[in-house]
């Protein structure tokens, strides 16, 4: 999950850093690179940015089900 902000530059930096870390870990000799294949990042409001940075899984529940309503008991 990226920072909850409307600042797309901030989100881009975060997704870029995650992709770089993912690539470094995947390229290391301590990981089976064929099994290390999913990069899960991005949600309904920022998934296009996540996809641009290589995300293979996004969470889009809000786009499907709408905003959540929270209540206290």
VMD Tcl script that draws the C-alpha trace (Angstrom):
set ca {
  {0.00 0.00 0.00}
  {1.31 3.40 -0.90}
  {0.95 6.48 1.23}
  {-2.63 7.73 1.27}
  {-2.14 10.93 -0.68}
  {-3.19 12.64 -3.88}
  {0.49 13.34 -4.63}
  {1.12 11.02 -7.59}
  {4.85 11.82 -7.55}
  {5.06 10.46 -3.99}
  {3.20 7.30 -4.97}
  {5.39 6.88 -8.07}
  {8.53 7.09 -5.93}
  {7.20 4.49 -3.51}
  {6.18 2.04 -6.23}
  {9.49 2.61 -8.01}
  {11.40 1.84 -4.81}
  {9.35 -1.32 -4.24}
  {9.98 -2.52 -7.80}
  {13.71 -1.90 -7.39}
  {13.76 -3.88 -4.13}
  {11.72 -6.68 -5.72}
  {14.19 -6.92 -8.62}
  {17.18 -6.93 -6.26}
  {15.74 -9.73 -4.12}
  {14.62 -11.74 -7.15}
  {18.11 -11.42 -8.63}
  {19.88 -12.57 -5.48}
  {21.22 -16.11 -5.23}
  {19.24 -16.80 -2.05}
  {15.84 -16.79 -3.81}
  {14.29 -19.22 -6.27}
  {13.52 -16.60 -8.91}
  {10.94 -18.79 -10.66}
  {8.85 -18.88 -7.46}
  {9.45 -15.20 -6.66}
  {7.14 -13.81 -9.32}
  {4.38 -11.69 -7.74}
  {4.68 -8.00 -6.93}
  {1.50 -6.98 -5.14}
  {1.02 -3.23 -4.97}
  {-1.73 -0.84 -5.90}
  {-5.32 -0.31 -4.90}
  {-8.42 1.12 -6.59}
  {-7.18 4.73 -6.48}
  {-3.59 4.12 -7.63}
  {-3.54 0.86 -9.60}
  {-2.56 2.51 -12.94}
  {0.63 3.78 -11.28}
  {1.27 0.38 -9.73}
  {0.85 -1.38 -13.07}
  {3.24 1.08 -14.68}
  {5.83 0.01 -12.09}
  {5.39 -3.71 -12.65}
  {2.68 -4.76 -10.21}
  {1.32 -8.22 -10.93}
  {-1.49 -8.08 -8.33}
  {-3.71 -5.12 -7.44}
  {-6.49 -4.75 -4.88}
  {-9.54 -3.06 -6.39}
  {-12.28 -3.80 -3.86}
  {-13.44 -0.19 -3.58}
  {-13.89 0.02 -7.35}
  {-16.08 -3.07 -7.23}
  {-17.95 -2.71 -3.92}
  {-17.76 1.05 -3.27}
  {-16.50 2.97 -0.26}
  {-16.74 1.22 3.07}
  {-19.02 2.55 5.75}
  {-17.58 2.25 9.23}
  {-19.67 2.26 12.36}
  {-18.91 1.95 16.05}
  {-20.94 -0.24 18.35}
}
mol new
graphics top color blue
foreach p $ca { graphics top sphere $p radius 0.5 }
foreach p [lrange $ca 0 end-1] q [lrange $ca 1 end] { graphics top cylinder $p $q radius 0.2 }
display resetview
